[in-house]
Amino acid sequence: MAKIYQGILGGFEGRVGPVVGYRLGSKWVVRRLPHQVCNPRTERQVAHRMMFKEIVRLASSLLPVLKVGFRSQAQLWEMTEGNAFVKTNWRRDAMPELSELKVSVGAVPMVDFTAVVREGGSLEARWEKNLMVSGAKADDKVHFYAYSESERHCCKLGSAERRAKHAAFLLPEGYEHVWAVVEDRQGRISNSKYLVDFELPASESPNDSDITMVGTGETEAKDSIVIIDSRETEAPETVPRE
């Protein structure tokens, strides 16, 4: 790939002889047309292409969270947020599980989740502020995103400040996959956290008296409290520019 610096003719779009020109962000670039290659369509090759097609479709479905979670990485790699997601999560051997996906990458500290209630069409979460961790600020925003496999759709449930230590949202039916992403006031992002349920004994359940349902008033105490898996996603290694 070559960059076109504005000269007499400037950039161009479309095919010109053996090259294709197009705009990528604020830059004009050109690519050579691909050579004709042998296409044996082996079983392994077909499976590889199907997996790549699936993760590209998934990137398109997850754009609401990727626009936030991969904003900085996309600028660094000079590509779209969706392509940065594919580059980060693509594996040649197998399609990653949704619980293994990184929907955001960054250095902002994630909150330390202690409990979540997922019941009756709502999601309620508790966490520790972690203000002693370098880079953590009380006014950091904790964003919650949910994804439906059947609908192939991602939506934002809502946000709360780190210092709030709790939040509750309505959870649409069928949106069984939930991620949390922390964003600071400068727009920097944390690694994403996939929320996995684990039931707590009743004796260890936190007090529900201070849980507030965002936009819908106070909620009632729930019977089952579950904590979130402590696994965090890791940011990929930085790829040097060519």
C-alpha positions as CSV (number, residue, x, y, z in Angstrom):
1,M,0.0,0.0,0.0
2,A,1.3,3.4,-0.9
3,K,0.2,6.9,0.3
4,I,-0.7,9.7,-2.1
5,Y,0.5,13.1,-1.0
6,Q,-1.5,15.9,-2.6
7,G,0.2,17.1,-5.7
8,I,-1.0,18.4,-9.1
9,L,-3.6,15.6,-9.5
10,G,-4.2,14.8,-5.8
11,G,-5.9,11.5,-4.8
12,F,-8.3,9.4,-6.9
13,E,-10.8,6.7,-6.4
14,G,-11.3,3.6,-8.6
15,R,-9.2,1.6,-10.8
16,V,-6.5,3.0,-13.0
17,G,-4.5,0.4,-14.9
18,P,-3.0,-2.1,-12.5
19,V,-3.8,-0.1,-9.3
20,V,-6.8,1.0,-7.3
21,G,-7.1,4.3,-5.4
22,Y,-9.3,5.0,-2.4
23,R,-9.6,7.2,0.6
24,L,-8.7,5.8,4.1
25,G,-9.7,8.2,6.8
26,S,-7.9,11.5,5.9
27,K,-5.4,9.9,3.5
28,W,-5.4,8.8,-0.1
29,V,-3.9,5.4,-0.7
30,V,-3.4,3.1,-3.7
31,R,-3.1,-0.7,-3.9
32,R,-2.0,-2.9,-6.6
33,L,-4.6,-5.2,-8.1
34,P,-4.3,-8.8,-6.7
35,H,-2.6,-11.3,-8.8
36,Q,-4.7,-14.2,-10.1
37,V,-4.1,-17.1,-7.7
38,C,-4.7,-20.8,-7.6
39,N,-8.0,-21.5,-5.8
40,P,-8.1,-25.2,-4.9
41,R,-11.0,-24.8,-2.4
42,T,-9.6,-27.4,0.0
43,E,-11.6,-28.3,3.1
44,R,-9.2,-26.4,5.3
45,Q,-9.2,-23.3,3.0
46,V,-13.0,-23.2,2.9
47,A,-13.3,-23.5,6.7
48,H,-10.7,-20.7,7.1
49,R,-12.7,-18.4,4.8
50,M,-15.9,-19.1,6.6
51,M,-14.4,-18.3,9.9
52,F,-13.0,-15.0,8.6
53,K,-16.4,-14.2,7.0
54,E,-18.0,-14.8,10.4
55,I,-15.7,-12.6,12.4
56,V,-16.2,-9.8,9.9
57,R,-19.9,-10.1,10.2
58,L,-19.6,-10.1,14.0
59,A,-17.5,-6.9,13.8
60,S,-20.3,-5.3,11.9
61,S,-22.8,-6.4,14.6
62,L,-20.7,-5.1,17.4
63,L,-20.0,-1.6,16.0
64,P,-21.7,0.3,18.8
65,V,-19.1,-0.9,21.3
66,L,-16.2,-1.1,18.8
67,K,-16.6,2.6,17.9
68,V,-15.7,3.3,21.6
69,G,-13.5,0.3,22.4
70,F,-11.3,0.4,19.3
71,R,-11.3,4.2,18.6
72,S,-7.6,4.7,19.7
73,Q,-6.4,1.5,18.2
74,A,-8.0,2.2,14.9
75,Q,-6.2,5.5,14.7
76,L,-2.9,3.9,15.7
77,W,-3.2,1.3,13.0
78,E,-4.8,3.6,10.5
79,M,-7.9,1.4,9.9
80,T,-11.5,1.2,10.8
81,E,-12.6,0.2,14.3
82,G,-14.1,-3.0,12.8
83,N,-10.9,-4.0,11.1
84,A,-8.9,-3.3,14.3
85,F,-11.3,-5.6,16.1
86,V,-10.8,-8.4,13.5
87,K,-7.0,-7.9,13.6
88,T,-7.0,-8.2,17.4
89,N,-9.4,-11.2,17.7
90,W,-8.7,-13.2,14.5
91,R,-7.3,-16.7,15.0
92,R,-6.4,-19.1,12.2
93,D,-7.1,-22.2,14.1
94,A,-10.6,-21.6,15.4
95,M,-13.3,-19.0,15.7
96,P,-13.1,-17.4,19.2
97,E,-16.0,-17.7,21.6
98,L,-17.9,-14.5,22.4
99,S,-16.6,-14.7,26.0
100,E,-13.0,-14.6,24.6
101,L,-13.5,-11.6,22.4
102,K,-11.8,-8.2,23.1
103,V,-14.3,-5.5,22.4
104,S,-12.0,-2.8,23.7
105,V,-8.3,-2.4,24.4
106,G,-6.6,0.2,26.5
107,A,-4.7,1.0,29.7
108,V,-7.4,2.6,31.8
109,P,-7.9,0.5,35.0
110,M,-11.1,-1.7,35.0
111,V,-13.3,-1.5,38.0
112,D,-13.2,-4.5,40.4
113,F,-16.7,-6.0,40.0
114,T,-18.0,-7.7,43.1
115,A,-21.5,-8.7,42.2
116,V,-24.2,-8.6,39.6
117,V,-27.9,-9.5,39.5
118,R,-29.3,-10.6,36.2
119,E,-33.0,-11.3,36.7
120,G,-36.5,-10.2,35.7
121,G,-35.3,-8.3,32.6
122,S,-32.7,-6.2,34.5
123,L,-29.0,-6.1,35.1
124,E,-27.6,-4.8,38.3
125,A,-23.9,-4.5,39.0
126,R,-21.7,-3.6,42.0
127,W,-18.0,-2.8,41.9
128,E,-15.1,-1.4,43.9
129,K,-13.8,2.0,42.8
130,N,-10.1,1.0,42.7
131,L,-9.0,4.6,43.2
132,M,-5.7,3.4,44.6
133,V,-4.8,2.0,41.2
134,S,-2.7,4.3,39.1
135,G,-4.8,5.9,36.4
136,A,-8.2,5.3,38.1
137,K,-10.4,8.4,38.5
138,A,-13.6,8.8,40.4
139,D,-15.4,10.3,37.4
140,D,-14.4,7.5,34.9
141,K,-17.4,6.2,33.1
142,V,-18.3,2.5,33.3
143,H,-20.2,1.6,30.1
144,F,-22.3,-1.6,29.7
145,Y,-23.0,-3.2,26.3
146,A,-25.2,-6.2,25.5
147,Y,-25.3,-8.4,22.5
148,S,-27.9,-10.8,21.1
149,E,-26.6,-13.7,19.0
150,S,-30.0,-14.4,17.5
151,E,-30.6,-10.8,16.5
152,R,-26.9,-10.1,15.6
153,H,-27.3,-6.8,17.3
154,C,-25.4,-4.9,20.0
155,C,-26.8,-2.1,22.2
156,K,-25.6,0.1,25.0
157,L,-27.4,-0.5,28.3
158,G,-26.1,2.6,30.0
159,S,-23.2,4.1,32.0
160,A,-22.4,5.0,35.5
161,E,-19.4,6.8,37.1
162,R,-16.7,4.7,38.8
163,R,-17.4,6.4,42.2
164,A,-21.1,5.3,42.0
165,K,-20.0,1.7,42.8
166,H,-23.3,0.3,41.4
167,A,-25.7,0.6,38.5
168,A,-28.8,-1.1,37.2
169,F,-30.3,-1.2,33.7
170,L,-33.1,-2.9,31.8
171,L,-31.8,-5.9,29.9
172,P,-33.6,-6.6,26.6
173,E,-34.8,-10.2,26.1
174,G,-32.3,-12.3,24.3
175,Y,-29.3,-10.1,25.0
176,E,-27.4,-12.7,26.9
177,H,-23.8,-11.4,26.3
178,V,-22.7,-8.3,28.3
179,W,-19.4,-6.5,28.4
180,A,-18.1,-3.6,30.6
181,V,-15.8,-0.9,29.3
182,V,-14.3,2.0,31.3
183,E,-13.6,5.4,29.7
184,D,-11.9,8.3,31.3
185,R,-12.6,12.0,30.7
186,Q,-9.9,12.1,28.0
187,G,-11.7,9.4,26.0
188,R,-9.1,6.7,26.9
189,I,-10.4,3.2,27.2
190,S,-9.9,0.1,29.4
191,N,-9.6,-3.5,28.4
192,S,-13.1,-5.0,28.1
193,K,-14.5,-7.4,30.7
194,Y,-17.0,-10.1,29.7
195,L,-19.5,-10.6,32.5
196,V,-19.9,-14.2,33.5
197,D,-22.4,-15.3,36.2
198,F,-21.4,-17.1,39.4
199,E,-23.9,-17.6,42.2
200,L,-22.9,-16.4,45.7
201,P,-24.1,-18.0,48.9
202,A,-26.9,-16.0,50.5
203,S,-24.8,-15.2,53.5
204,E,-22.2,-13.4,51.3
205,S,-24.8,-11.4,49.3
206,P,-24.3,-7.7,49.5
207,N,-26.9,-5.3,50.8
208,D,-29.3,-4.3,48.0
209,S,-30.6,-1.2,49.7
210,D,-28.4,1.2,47.7
211,I,-29.0,-0.3,44.2
212,T,-30.7,2.2,41.9
213,M,-32.3,1.3,38.6
214,V,-31.1,3.9,36.1
215,G,-34.0,5.8,34.7
216,T,-36.7,3.6,36.4
217,G,-36.4,4.4,40.2
218,E,-35.4,2.0,42.9
219,T,-35.4,-1.7,42.5
220,E,-36.3,-4.5,44.9
221,A,-33.7,-6.8,46.5
222,K,-33.1,-9.8,44.3
223,D,-33.0,-13.5,45.5
224,S,-29.9,-14.5,43.6
225,I,-26.6,-12.6,43.5
226,V,-23.9,-13.5,41.1
227,I,-20.4,-12.2,40.7
228,I,-18.6,-11.5,37.6
229,D,-15.7,-13.5,36.3
230,S,-12.4,-11.8,37.2
231,R,-10.9,-12.4,33.8
232,E,-9.9,-9.2,31.9
233,T,-9.0,-9.0,28.2
234,E,-5.5,-7.9,27.4
235,A,-4.5,-5.3,24.9
236,P,-2.7,-6.6,21.8
237,E,0.9,-5.8,21.0
238,T,1.4,-2.5,19.2
239,V,2.1,-3.1,15.5
240,P,4.7,-0.6,14.1
241,R,3.6,1.4,11.1
242,E,4.9,0.6,7.8
